Amino acid sequence: MLEDAYQPSLVNLSVKIYRLLVRTYPDEFRQEYGSHMTQVFRDCCRQVYRQGGVAALIALWARTALDYCKTIIDEYARGGVHVTRDKFHKPSGWALILGSFSITIGWLAGSRPPYSEYNAASLPVDRYANMAGAPLMVVGLLLVSLGMLGMLSRYGRKAGGFGSLCLGFGAACGLISSIGIVGLGAKDSNPWWSMFFFGWTFQYLALVLFGIVCLQRKVLPRWNWLPILSSIWLPAFVTATILIEIVTGSDWVEVPQAIFAVLFLSGLIGMLGLGYLLSSDVQPAAPTAGAV
């Protein structure tokens, strides 16, 4: 009985994140199925964690996140085209916000040192922090992909063919990156590492290119520089790192954690602004003559 009542902290964290995801479903669907879905997910988390540990929990999150993306689009689409193009924007905006927080917290958790009672730099929370990093990153990347699909739905026409291609490509790269994280849980080697890192980088690069289109066409109702602010830090960091490695001949460039913190903070601010725009009731401005 005591064993059944015990619930690891990582499972608790997963359930809390899942509750946030359930809140983005349509009201009627959430009221009818939300509590049952949460209970089933909690039971599944307990079972897979007991049987396979962290790797199994990561795999469960990957399947859950993919199912979430499909289900939320289907449920909002049940109301017809008007619902798909209007009310879907609100949850996709929240997906950007929650996704950016999830990625940031996941990075913070993953950057903590391995827990050890003999390590002065290690804290008791590190017992769970490293384990939580990968699931949070998977959820965050998929939520950002969902948010990019929301932007594609709302601003795709004004953004034109290239802007729409950037958003669709970025959403697909987020999925590839999340699959890479799941693979790393099983085997810490390529191609999983490349799928994760470069998938994430190209997802953000696609958002930068969309931001350039926004500046040219005034796609967003305001703050057209937000897509660039939210995402330029990662491709810029990767490019700078590659150049430094080529010039110095080193295999790896050590970057202070404080610099990473500033980069993540700037990206988080940009994503929060994008999520707010997408989830707000402000309609996009009419196309300008130059954008037609």
Order of alpha helices (4+ residues) and beta strands (2+ residues): alpha-alpha-alpha-alpha-alpha-alpha-alpha-alpha-alpha-alpha
